[in-house]
Amino acid sequence: MKDRKLLSIELGRLSPEEYRSSPESGIVVVLDNIRSAHNVGSAFRTADAFHADRLILCGITAFPPSAEIHKSALGAEDSVRWEHCPDSLSAVTRLRAEGYTVVAVEQTTASVKLDAFRRDPAARYALVFGNEVDGVSQAVVDAADFSLEIPQYGTKHSLNVSVALGVILWHFRPQDGYDNLAGTADWHKRCPNQKPSIDKG
């Protein structure tokens, strides 16, 4: 057999404790008044997949504990640190003061196209994703260091916030990979005494 699906035990998954104790990625995700708890759960799951340091849930954005968040997060709300902030603008103002480069993921008159952007490996970024109807608030766009836009080529020019989050976080991944952050690459190092069952047929 040329190829086969990996077993769950072969994926090198971190425990929530290992995730939280591993080195930071330099990425914080800010959710600006997200209406859907399902989208919040998906944001947790995607943030976990790309090793974001924390989620800042602003305004009306739902926060744990929540059965609806848990349903789509699949437990990622236990690995990704989070906090609730009543106001998005105060959150990004604080993050800028902490040394983060604040990026509004939004279509604006001066937005940078994602395929033209390269992450500064020395920088820390706060990525702001907006409401399903209105997007990132203009006040937050004004407070951001710059806006970043995902190029789109169809009729809608609109992505679900959790889809946009996945596209952006993949682009912001460390260019040398995540092995130095999480140590997930080599399954044999993590499970030296366990061998996967391989179907020879």
Z-matrix of the N, CA and C atoms (Angstrom, degrees):
N
C 1 1.451
C 2 1.527 1 109.29
N 3 1.330 2 117.32 1 123.52
C 4 1.462 3 121.24 2 -176.49
C 5 1.521 4 112.61 3 -70.13
N 6 1.298 5 115.67 4 -35.72
C 7 1.455 6 119.44 5 -172.94
C 8 1.514 7 108.94 6 -145.95
N 9 1.310 8 116.82 7 154.90
C 10 1.457 9 121.04 8 176.41
C 11 1.518 10 108.56 9 -154.12
N 12 1.289 11 115.38 10 158.20
C 13 1.457 12 120.39 11 175.56
C 14 1.526 13 109.78 12 -70.90
N 15 1.321 14 116.19 13 142.58
C 16 1.451 15 120.08 14 175.72
C 17 1.521 16 110.55 15 -71.16
N 18 1.315 17 115.39 16 144.93
C 19 1.450 18 120.65 17 171.58
C 20 1.523 19 109.16 18 -74.65
N 21 1.303 20 116.19 19 156.58
C 22 1.460 21 120.25 20 -179.28
C 23 1.521 22 111.60 21 -56.87
N 24 1.322 23 116.74 22 -38.25
C 25 1.460 24 120.88 23 -177.40
C 26 1.526 25 112.04 24 -69.96
N 27 1.320 26 117.30 25 -18.08
C 28 1.463 27 121.49 26 -179.38
C 29 1.524 28 113.76 27 -85.93
N 30 1.306 29 118.36 28 -4.79
C 31 1.457 30 120.92 29 -172.60
C 32 1.522 31 113.73 30 -79.84
N 33 1.331 32 117.63 31 -9.46
C 34 1.453 33 119.78 32 178.87
C 35 1.513 34 113.39 33 65.85
N 36 1.306 35 116.79 34 36.92
C 37 1.464 36 120.29 35 -177.05
C 38 1.526 37 110.95 36 -69.15
N 39 1.311 38 115.28 37 139.33
C 40 1.450 39 120.76 38 173.05
C 41 1.523 40 110.10 39 -82.19
N 42 1.310 41 115.98 40 151.71
C 43 1.461 42 119.56 41 167.69
C 44 1.527 43 107.96 42 -77.35
N 45 1.332 44 118.34 43 160.97
C 46 1.467 45 118.93 44 176.09
C 47 1.527 46 112.78 45 -54.77
N 48 1.329 47 116.58 46 -36.38
C 49 1.464 48 119.98 47 179.60
C 50 1.527 49 110.84 48 -67.37
N 51 1.342 50 117.29 49 -41.33
C 52 1.463 51 120.59 50 177.70
C 53 1.522 52 111.18 51 -65.38
N 54 1.314 53 116.15 52 -40.00
C 55 1.467 54 120.17 53 178.18
C 56 1.521 55 110.20 54 -58.86
N 57 1.303 56 116.65 55 -48.13
C 58 1.467 57 120.51 56 -174.90
C 59 1.522 58 112.56 57 -70.89
N 60 1.325 59 117.31 58 -25.47
C 61 1.464 60 119.92 59 -178.59
C 62 1.524 61 112.99 60 -93.85
N 63 1.334 62 118.22 61 -6.14
C 64 1.464 63 120.85 62 -180.00
C 65 1.523 64 110.03 63 -78.12
N 66 1.333 65 118.06 64 159.75
C 67 1.474 66 121.01 65 -177.70
C 68 1.519 67 111.82 66 -57.61
N 69 1.312 68 115.70 67 149.94
C 70 1.456 69 120.80 68 -177.97
C 71 1.523 70 111.65 69 -72.92
N 72 1.331 71 114.82 70 153.19
C 73 1.464 72 121.41 71 178.94
C 74 1.523 73 112.51 72 -93.09
N 75 1.334 74 116.71 73 -14.03
C 76 1.460 75 119.95 74 -177.45
C 77 1.517 76 113.90 75 82.44
N 78 1.338 77 116.95 76 16.33
C 79 1.463 78 121.75 77 -178.34
C 80 1.527 79 110.13 78 -122.18
N 81 1.322 80 115.87 79 124.94
C 82 1.461 81 123.00 80 171.90
C 83 1.526 82 107.61 81 -117.84
N 84 1.324 83 116.68 82 137.89
C 85 1.463 84 122.27 83 178.70
C 86 1.520 85 109.00 84 -107.32
N 87 1.329 86 115.79 85 129.04
C 88 1.463 87 122.13 86 178.03
C 89 1.525 88 108.32 87 -112.31
N 90 1.324 89 117.06 88 124.78
C 91 1.462 90 121.77 89 177.30
C 92 1.518 91 108.58 90 -104.57
N 93 1.331 92 115.62 91 116.30
C 94 1.459 93 123.50 92 -173.27
C 95 1.531 94 110.23 93 -95.72
N 96 1.341 95 115.55 94 91.85
C 97 1.471 96 121.69 95 174.48
C 98 1.530 97 113.17 96 57.63
N 99 1.336 98 115.54 97 53.72
C 100 1.461 99 121.54 98 176.07
C 101 1.528 100 108.96 99 -75.49
N 102 1.319 101 116.89 100 130.00
C 103 1.468 102 120.93 101 -174.01
C 104 1.522 103 113.00 102 -81.60
N 105 1.325 104 117.54 103 -34.36
C 106 1.462 105 121.95 104 -170.89
C 107 1.525 106 111.70 105 -95.47
N 108 1.328 107 116.28 106 122.68
C 109 1.461 108 120.15 107 175.63
C 110 1.523 109 110.93 108 -64.93
N 111 1.342 110 116.72 109 -30.73
C 112 1.467 111 120.11 110 175.92
C 113 1.528 112 110.32 111 -61.14
N 114 1.327 113 117.00 112 -42.82
C 115 1.463 114 120.21 113 177.55
C 116 1.525 115 111.65 114 -64.98
N 117 1.318 116 116.83 115 -34.61
C 118 1.463 117 120.23 116 177.31
C 119 1.527 118 109.95 117 -64.80
N 120 1.327 119 116.31 118 -43.66
C 121 1.458 120 119.55 119 177.21
C 122 1.515 121 112.24 120 -61.16
N 123 1.333 122 116.28 121 -42.06
C 124 1.461 123 120.18 122 177.15
C 125 1.522 124 110.97 123 -63.75
N 126 1.330 125 116.91 124 -34.83
C 127 1.466 126 120.55 125 177.22
C 128 1.524 127 110.76 126 -64.65
N 129 1.321 128 117.60 127 -40.97
C 130 1.464 129 120.56 128 175.63
C 131 1.528 130 110.55 129 -59.47
N 132 1.318 131 116.08 130 -47.09
C 133 1.467 132 120.61 131 -177.00
C 134 1.529 133 111.17 132 -63.20
N 135 1.342 134 117.04 133 -41.81
C 136 1.455 135 120.99 134 179.61
C 137 1.521 136 110.77 135 -70.77
N 138 1.321 137 117.26 136 -40.05
C 139 1.464 138 120.69 137 177.26
C 140 1.521 139 110.85 138 -60.81
N 141 1.317 140 116.92 139 -39.44
C 142 1.462 141 121.36 140 176.39
C 143 1.530 142 110.41 141 -63.26
N 144 1.326 143 116.96 142 -44.50
C 145 1.467 144 120.77 143 -177.06
C 146 1.520 145 111.98 144 -59.40
N 147 1.339 146 116.88 145 -35.34
C 148 1.463 147 120.86 146 -176.72
C 149 1.531 148 112.34 147 -108.40
N 150 1.325 149 115.31 148 17.52
C 151 1.468 150 122.64 149 169.68
C 152 1.528 151 113.47 150 59.15
N 153 1.327 152 117.34 151 41.63
C 154 1.462 153 119.83 152 171.58
C 155 1.523 154 109.48 153 -65.42
N 156 1.318 155 115.78 154 149.20
C 157 1.456 156 119.59 155 -176.46
C 158 1.523 157 112.60 156 -75.21
N 159 1.329 158 116.65 157 -38.69
C 160 1.467 159 119.57 158 179.91
C 161 1.519 160 110.51 159 -165.75
N 162 1.319 161 113.95 160 162.42
C 163 1.457 162 122.81 161 173.02
C 164 1.522 163 108.27 162 -111.75
N 165 1.327 164 115.83 163 136.53
C 166 1.456 165 120.53 164 172.40
C 167 1.523 166 106.76 165 -112.49
N 168 1.316 167 115.66 166 115.64
C 169 1.462 168 123.41 167 -172.34
C 170 1.523 169 107.97 168 -101.28
N 171 1.328 170 116.01 169 112.69
C 172 1.463 171 120.48 170 -168.42
C 173 1.526 172 113.01 171 -109.67
N 174 1.335 173 114.82 172 147.75
C 175 1.456 174 121.20 173 173.31
C 176 1.514 175 112.65 174 62.54
N 177 1.339 176 116.12 175 -125.06
C 178 1.465 177 121.31 176 -176.59
C 179 1.522 178 113.02 177 -80.25
N 180 1.330 179 117.98 178 -1.78
C 181 1.466 180 121.07 179 -179.58
C 182 1.523 181 110.21 180 -57.74
N 183 1.327 182 116.54 181 128.78
C 184 1.464 183 120.98 182 179.05
C 185 1.522 184 110.30 183 -66.32
N 186 1.319 185 115.84 184 155.30
C 187 1.463 186 119.81 185 178.97
C 188 1.524 187 109.58 186 -143.43
N 189 1.347 188 117.08 187 157.65
C 190 1.462 189 120.80 188 -179.56
C 191 1.535 190 111.08 189 -64.84
N 192 1.337 191 115.78 190 156.99
C 193 1.465 192 127.80 191 -3.56
C 194 1.524 193 111.43 192 -77.55
N 195 1.324 194 114.89 193 138.00
C 196 1.460 195 121.64 194 -178.88
C 197 1.515 196 108.13 195 -155.52
N 198 1.321 197 116.34 196 125.80
C 199 1.462 198 119.95 197 179.52
C 200 1.521 199 111.43 198 -62.26
N 201 1.336 200 117.02 199 -36.77
C 202 1.464 201 120.11 200 -178.64
C 203 1.524 202 110.99 201 -70.20
N 204 1.331 203 117.33 202 -39.92
C 205 1.462 204 120.04 203 175.49
C 206 1.518 205 109.77 204 -62.67
N 207 1.318 206 116.86 205 -46.44
C 208 1.463 207 120.82 206 -177.24
C 209 1.523 208 111.59 207 -61.00
N 210 1.325 209 116.47 208 -35.12
C 211 1.466 210 120.39 209 -177.54
C 212 1.518 211 111.85 210 -60.67
N 213 1.334 212 118.15 211 -40.55
C 214 1.465 213 120.34 212 -179.66
C 215 1.521 214 112.62 213 -95.52
N 216 1.332 215 117.95 214 -21.05
C 217 1.469 216 120.65 215 178.91
C 218 1.519 217 111.97 216 -78.96
N 219 1.327 218 117.21 217 -24.30
C 220 1.469 219 122.39 218 -178.62
C 221 1.527 220 112.29 219 54.79
N 222 1.324 221 116.18 220 36.25
C 223 1.460 222 120.20 221 177.27
C 224 1.514 223 114.90 222 92.83
N 225 1.336 224 118.11 223 -3.03
C 226 1.468 225 120.19 224 -179.20
C 227 1.523 226 112.04 225 -65.98
N 228 1.328 227 117.53 226 -17.69
C 229 1.460 228 119.54 227 175.97
C 230 1.526 229 111.77 228 -67.64
N 231 1.353 230 116.34 229 -12.68
C 232 1.463 231 120.64 230 176.14
C 233 1.528 232 112.50 231 -89.38
N 234 1.327 233 117.23 232 -17.35
C 235 1.466 234 120.11 233 -179.21
C 236 1.523 235 112.33 234 -100.46
N 237 1.313 236 117.81 235 -41.67
C 238 1.464 237 121.47 236 -177.65
C 239 1.527 238 109.33 237 -85.94
N 240 1.310 239 115.96 238 122.95
C 241 1.461 240 119.40 239 176.26
C 242 1.529 241 110.15 240 -63.61
N 243 1.311 242 116.30 241 148.34
C 244 1.458 243 119.64 242 -179.80
C 245 1.517 244 109.62 243 -148.26
N 246 1.311 245 114.36 244 159.69
C 247 1.458 246 121.04 245 172.73
C 248 1.520 247 108.36 246 -147.22
N 249 1.314 248 116.24 247 155.45
C 250 1.464 249 120.56 248 176.10
C 251 1.517 250 109.02 249 -106.32
N 252 1.320 251 115.52 250 133.85
C 253 1.461 252 121.78 251 177.19
C 254 1.526 253 107.73 252 -124.55
N 255 1.322 254 118.64 253 128.00
C 256 1.470 255 120.04 254 -176.97
C 257 1.519 256 114.15 255 -61.91
N 258 1.330 257 117.43 256 -24.55
C 259 1.460 258 120.37 257 -172.52
C 260 1.526 259 110.62 258 -136.50
N 261 1.336 260 117.00 259 127.54
C 262 1.464 261 121.47 260 -177.61
C 263 1.521 262 112.08 261 -64.95
N 264 1.310 263 117.14 262 -40.55
C 265 1.462 264 120.34 263 -177.59
C 266 1.523 265 111.46 264 -63.19
N 267 1.318 266 116.97 265 -42.54
C 268 1.463 267 119.04 266 178.19
C 269 1.522 268 111.00 267 -65.43
N 270 1.333 269 117.02 268 -33.48
C 271 1.465 270 120.40 269 178.27
C 272 1.519 271 111.45 270 -64.30
N 273 1.337 272 117.50 271 -48.14
C 274 1.467 273 119.12 272 -177.76
C 275 1.526 274 111.06 273 -71.92
N 276 1.325 275 117.64 274 -30.86
C 277 1.465 276 120.20 275 175.72
C 278 1.521 277 110.40 276 -63.15
N 279 1.320 278 116.22 277 -42.65
C 280 1.465 279 120.47 278 177.70
C 281 1.518 280 111.29 279 -65.11
N 282 1.329 281 117.13 280 -41.69
C 283 1.462 282 120.42 281 -179.14
C 284 1.526 283 111.30 282 -64.45
N 285 1.311 284 117.39 283 -39.95
C 286 1.472 285 120.15 284 175.89
C 287 1.520 286 110.20 285 -61.36
N 288 1.326 287 116.86 286 -41.00
C 289 1.464 288 120.64 287 178.81
C 290 1.524 289 111.44 288 -65.05
N 291 1.340 290 116.64 289 -27.32
C 292 1.462 291 121.41 290 178.13
C 293 1.525 292 112.25 291 -83.30
N 294 1.327 293 117.10 292 -1.51
C 295 1.458 294 120.43 293 176.01
C 296 1.510 295 115.58 294 99.89
N 297 1.330 296 117.42 295 7.44
C 298 1.462 297 120.26 296 177.95
C 299 1.528 298 110.48 297 -80.54
N 300 1.317 299 116.12 298 145.06
C 301 1.456 300 122.19 299 166.95
C 302 1.520 301 107.12 300 -84.28
N 303 1.320 302 116.91 301 118.13
C 304 1.467 303 121.35 302 -175.60
C 305 1.525 304 109.15 303 -91.53
N 306 1.326 305 115.87 304 124.00
C 307 1.461 306 122.57 305 -176.85
C 308 1.525 307 108.84 306 -119.69
N 309 1.318 308 116.91 307 118.51
C 310 1.462 309 121.45 308 174.06
C 311 1.523 310 108.56 309 -87.48
N 312 1.319 311 117.10 310 119.31
C 313 1.466 312 120.94 311 177.57
C 314 1.523 313 106.42 312 -84.18
N 315 1.323 314 114.91 313 96.73
C 316 1.459 315 120.15 314 -170.28
C 317 1.528 316 110.34 315 -161.48
N 318 1.320 317 115.67 316 153.95
C 319 1.466 318 122.17 317 174.14
C 320 1.524 319 108.15 318 -88.20
N 321 1.331 320 116.91 319 113.97
C 322 1.461 321 121.65 320 -178.47
C 323 1.526 322 109.49 321 -134.74
N 324 1.318 323 115.75 322 174.83
C 325 1.466 324 120.19 323 -179.96
C 326 1.521 325 112.26 324 -67.92
N 327 1.338 326 116.84 325 -19.51
C 328 1.468 327 119.75 326 -178.08
C 329 1.522 328 112.44 327 -123.71
N 330 1.333 329 117.38 328 16.58
C 331 1.468 330 119.51 329 -175.88
C 332 1.520 331 111.67 330 -66.11
N 333 1.334 332 114.78 331 145.63
C 334 1.462 333 122.74 332 176.50
C 335 1.521 334 108.06 333 -88.44
N 336 1.317 335 117.50 334 132.07
C 337 1.463 336 120.81 335 176.82
C 338 1.530 337 109.27 336 -70.60
N 339 1.324 338 115.48 337 137.52
C 340 1.457 339 120.77 338 -174.45
C 341 1.518 340 112.41 339 -57.94
N 342 1.342 341 117.52 340 -38.72
C 343 1.459 342 119.22 341 -177.33
C 344 1.529 343 112.63 342 -72.31
N 345 1.333 344 117.36 343 -8.93
C 346 1.465 345 120.94 344 176.62
C 347 1.526 346 112.10 345 -100.89
N 348 1.332 347 116.46 346 -1.27
C 349 1.465 348 120.83 347 -174.83
C 350 1.521 349 110.73 348 -99.23
N 351 1.319 350 115.58 349 139.40
C 352 1.459 351 121.92 350 173.64
C 353 1.520 352 108.80 351 -125.77
N 354 1.306 353 115.24 352 129.99
C 355 1.463 354 120.51 353 -179.44
C 356 1.522 355 110.43 354 -68.75
N 357 1.327 356 115.66 355 137.85
C 358 1.460 357 121.83 356 170.64
C 359 1.523 358 107.35 357 -81.62
N 360 1.333 359 118.68 358 114.52
C 361 1.465 360 119.69 359 -175.06
C 362 1.525 361 113.54 360 -63.61
N 363 1.328 362 117.27 361 -18.24
C 364 1.462 363 120.10 362 -179.64
C 365 1.522 364 112.53 363 -89.59
N 366 1.320 365 117.33 364 -9.48
C 367 1.466 366 121.04 365 -174.84
C 368 1.523 367 111.38 366 -92.63
N 369 1.318 368 114.93 367 156.46
C 370 1.463 369 122.10 368 169.79
C 371 1.524 370 107.70 369 -110.13
N 372 1.324 371 115.60 370 138.36
C 373 1.460 372 120.34 371 -172.82
C 374 1.528 373 111.34 372 -120.70
N 375 1.326 374 115.22 373 139.97
C 376 1.465 375 122.56 374 168.08
C 377 1.520 376 106.97 375 -111.64
N 378 1.322 377 116.72 376 113.56
C 379 1.463 378 123.07 377 -174.59
C 380 1.524 379 108.92 378 -100.88
N 381 1.329 380 116.17 379 120.00
C 382 1.464 381 120.97 380 -174.37
C 383 1.524 382 110.03 381 -103.33
N 384 1.328 383 115.93 382 125.58
C 385 1.463 384 123.02 383 178.32
C 386 1.520 385 108.38 384 -116.78
N 387 1.343 386 115.88 385 137.65
C 388 1.450 387 120.09 386 -168.53
C 389 1.512 388 116.27 387 -102.30
N 390 1.298 389 113.11 388 177.86
C 391 1.456 390 125.29 389 179.40
C 392 1.529 391 111.74 390 -56.77
N 393 1.340 392 115.59 391 146.56
C 394 1.461 393 121.26 392 -176.24
C 395 1.527 394 113.50 393 -61.02
N 396 1.322 395 118.22 394 -26.10
C 397 1.467 396 121.70 395 -178.98
C 398 1.526 397 111.55 396 -100.44
N 399 1.313 398 116.80 397 -49.27
C 400 1.467 399 121.18 398 -170.92
C 401 1.524 400 114.12 399 -101.07
N 402 1.331 401 117.79 400 -7.91
C 403 1.456 402 119.73 401 -178.75
C 404 1.520 403 112.15 402 72.66
N 405 1.329 404 116.00 403 -158.76
C 406 1.461 405 121.34 404 177.93
C 407 1.532 406 108.40 405 -71.72
N 408 1.313 407 116.70 406 133.74
C 409 1.463 408 119.90 407 -178.33
C 410 1.528 409 110.76 408 -62.48
N 411 1.331 410 115.89 409 148.58
C 412 1.463 411 120.15 410 -178.66
C 413 1.526 412 111.49 411 -60.64
N 414 1.327 413 117.10 412 -34.68
C 415 1.464 414 119.94 413 178.79
C 416 1.523 415 111.25 414 -61.84
N 417 1.331 416 116.59 415 -38.62
C 418 1.464 417 120.30 416 178.29
C 419 1.524 418 110.46 417 -72.92
N 420 1.334 419 117.81 418 -39.27
C 421 1.469 420 120.63 419 174.65
C 422 1.527 421 109.68 420 -57.03
N 423 1.324 422 116.79 421 -43.69
C 424 1.461 423 121.04 422 179.77
C 425 1.526 424 111.72 423 -63.37
N 426 1.332 425 116.58 424 -34.26
C 427 1.463 426 120.85 425 -176.90
C 428 1.527 427 112.90 426 -84.07
N 429 1.329 428 117.32 427 -15.24
C 430 1.466 429 121.28 428 -176.91
C 431 1.526 430 111.15 429 -73.75
N 432 1.324 431 115.33 430 158.36
C 433 1.465 432 120.17 431 174.82
C 434 1.520 433 111.00 432 -71.29
N 435 1.321 434 116.59 433 -37.31
C 436 1.462 435 121.25 434 173.89
C 437 1.516 436 109.07 435 -165.10
N 438 1.329 437 115.74 436 167.94
C 439 1.466 438 121.81 437 176.23
C 440 1.517 439 109.53 438 -107.77
N 441 1.324 440 115.36 439 146.87
C 442 1.458 441 122.49 440 -178.08
C 443 1.520 442 108.17 441 -125.17
N 444 1.317 443 116.36 442 132.53
C 445 1.464 444 121.88 443 -174.64
C 446 1.517 445 110.79 444 -121.04
N 447 1.332 446 116.28 445 135.81
C 448 1.465 447 121.54 446 173.54
C 449 1.526 448 107.94 447 -85.00
N 450 1.321 449 119.37 448 115.97
C 451 1.469 450 120.04 449 178.85
C 452 1.529 451 110.37 450 -61.18
N 453 1.329 452 116.73 451 135.92
C 454 1.463 453 122.58 452 179.75
C 455 1.526 454 109.01 453 -134.57
N 456 1.325 455 115.52 454 152.70
C 457 1.459 456 119.28 455 -167.90
C 458 1.526 457 113.88 456 -129.94
N 459 1.321 458 117.45 457 8.73
C 460 1.458 459 120.10 458 -178.65
C 461 1.515 460 112.59 459 -102.90
N 462 1.331 461 115.49 460 -149.54
C 463 1.463 462 120.75 461 -176.28
C 464 1.522 463 113.14 462 -93.96
N 465 1.312 464 118.48 463 -17.19
C 466 1.469 465 120.77 464 -170.88
C 467 1.524 466 113.64 465 -95.86
N 468 1.321 467 116.95 466 -40.25
C 469 1.471 468 121.12 467 -174.47
C 470 1.522 469 110.69 468 50.31
N 471 1.324 470 114.06 469 44.92
C 472 1.454 471 120.76 470 -179.09
C 473 1.516 472 108.30 471 -153.74
N 474 1.336 473 116.49 472 130.87
C 475 1.454 474 122.12 473 178.30
C 476 1.523 475 109.59 474 -119.92
N 477 1.323 476 116.40 475 146.68
C 478 1.453 477 120.27 476 169.75
C 479 1.522 478 108.49 477 -55.57
N 480 1.324 479 116.84 478 142.72
C 481 1.461 480 120.21 479 -174.11
C 482 1.524 481 112.01 480 -59.67
N 483 1.328 482 118.11 481 -35.90
C 484 1.459 483 119.30 482 -179.76
C 485 1.526 484 111.54 483 -71.58
N 486 1.334 485 117.13 484 -31.08
C 487 1.465 486 120.60 485 175.26
C 488 1.526 487 109.82 486 -68.63
N 489 1.332 488 116.57 487 -46.16
C 490 1.462 489 120.66 488 177.70
C 491 1.519 490 111.00 489 -58.81
N 492 1.312 491 116.38 490 -39.18
C 493 1.461 492 120.99 491 178.96
C 494 1.525 493 111.14 492 -60.86
N 495 1.327 494 117.01 493 -43.09
C 496 1.458 495 120.30 494 178.76
C 497 1.515 496 112.66 495 -63.63
N 498 1.329 497 116.74 496 -43.04
C 499 1.465 498 120.90 497 179.60
C 500 1.524 499 110.32 498 -62.18
N 501 1.323 500 116.68 499 -47.47
C 502 1.463 501 121.01 500 -176.78
C 503 1.526 502 111.25 501 -67.57
N 504 1.328 503 117.85 502 -46.51
C 505 1.460 504 119.35 503 -178.02
C 506 1.519 505 111.65 504 -64.77
N 507 1.316 506 118.40 505 -35.12
C 508 1.472 507 119.59 506 175.60
C 509 1.523 508 109.65 507 -62.10
N 510 1.323 509 116.93 508 -41.07
C 511 1.466 510 120.24 509 -179.43
C 512 1.528 511 110.89 510 -67.12
N 513 1.322 512 117.31 511 -31.38
C 514 1.464 513 121.25 512 -177.98
C 515 1.526 514 112.78 513 -87.65
N 516 1.320 515 118.04 514 3.09
C 517 1.462 516 119.51 515 179.92
C 518 1.529 517 109.47 516 -60.16
N 519 1.329 518 118.54 517 151.40
C 520 1.464 519 120.31 518 176.30
C 521 1.526 520 110.55 519 -59.49
N 522 1.314 521 117.13 520 135.68
C 523 1.456 522 120.06 521 -176.47
C 524 1.521 523 112.45 522 -68.36
N 525 1.337 524 117.46 523 -19.68
C 526 1.462 525 120.11 524 175.71
C 527 1.520 526 111.55 525 -94.79
N 528 1.323 527 116.53 526 12.62
C 529 1.457 528 120.54 527 177.20
C 530 1.518 529 112.21 528 87.43
N 531 1.327 530 115.48 529 -177.99
C 532 1.453 531 121.92 530 -176.14
C 533 1.524 532 113.14 531 -101.45
N 534 1.309 533 117.85 532 0.02
C 535 1.454 534 118.87 533 -174.27
C 536 1.521 535 111.91 534 -59.70
N 537 1.341 536 116.60 535 -36.05
C 538 1.454 537 119.50 536 180.00
C 539 1.527 538 112.18 537 -72.74
N 540 1.335 539 117.14 538 -15.61
C 541 1.456 540 120.92 539 179.82
C 542 1.514 541 111.98 540 -92.34
N 543 1.313 542 115.57 541 -48.67
C 544 1.459 543 119.00 542 -168.80
C 545 1.516 544 114.42 543 -118.38
N 546 1.327 545 118.12 544 -16.41
C 547 1.450 546 120.17 545 179.47
C 548 1.507 547 113.60 546 64.29
N 549 1.326 548 117.65 547 39.58
C 550 1.459 549 120.52 548 -173.78
C 551 1.518 550 113.65 549 -98.61
N 552 1.319 551 119.07 550 -3.07
C 553 1.458 552 119.63 551 -168.05
C 554 1.520 553 113.56 552 -72.04
N 555 1.326 554 117.65 553 -41.27
C 556 1.460 555 119.63 554 -170.40
C 557 1.523 556 109.96 555 -102.62
N 558 1.317 557 115.47 556 103.20
C 559 1.467 558 120.06 557 -178.76
C 560 1.522 559 111.37 558 -63.37
N 561 1.330 560 117.38 559 -34.69
C 562 1.461 561 120.28 560 -176.28
C 563 1.526 562 111.80 561 -66.52
N 564 1.329 563 117.47 562 -29.00
C 565 1.456 564 119.31 563 176.70
C 566 1.519 565 110.76 564 -71.00
N 567 1.331 566 116.17 565 -33.91
C 568 1.456 567 119.71 566 -178.28
C 569 1.523 568 111.96 567 -82.08
N 570 1.328 569 116.96 568 -30.97
C 571 1.468 570 121.43 569 -176.42
C 572 1.530 571 109.40 570 -129.66
N 573 1.335 572 119.15 571 63.89
C 574 1.463 573 120.42 572 -171.57
C 575 1.517 574 114.14 573 -65.68
N 576 1.317 575 117.65 574 -23.33
C 577 1.463 576 120.32 575 -176.00
C 578 1.517 577 113.31 576 -102.77
N 579 1.336 578 116.89 577 8.30
C 580 1.452 579 120.25 578 -178.49
C 581 1.514 580 109.83 579 -118.46
N 582 1.303 581 116.40 580 132.92
C 583 1.454 582 121.69 581 -179.97
C 584 1.521 583 109.61 582 -116.90
N 585 1.317 584 117.79 583 133.01
C 586 1.464 585 119.63 584 178.43
C 587 1.513 586 111.37 585 -68.80
N 588 1.304 587 115.60 586 148.75
C 589 1.454 588 120.78 587 174.68
C 590 1.520 589 108.86 588 -84.39
N 591 1.327 590 117.22 589 120.38
C 592 1.456 591 121.75 590 -176.30
C 593 1.522 592 109.43 591 -111.78
N 594 1.300 593 115.14 592 125.87
C 595 1.457 594 121.38 593 177.75
C 596 1.520 595 109.11 594 -76.81
N 597 1.313 596 117.30 595 114.59
C 598 1.464 597 121.65 596 -177.96
C 599 1.516 598 112.40 597 -79.52
N 600 1.330 599 116.71 598 -9.68
C 601 1.451 600 118.99 599 -177.69
C 602 1.486 601 112.64 600 -78.15
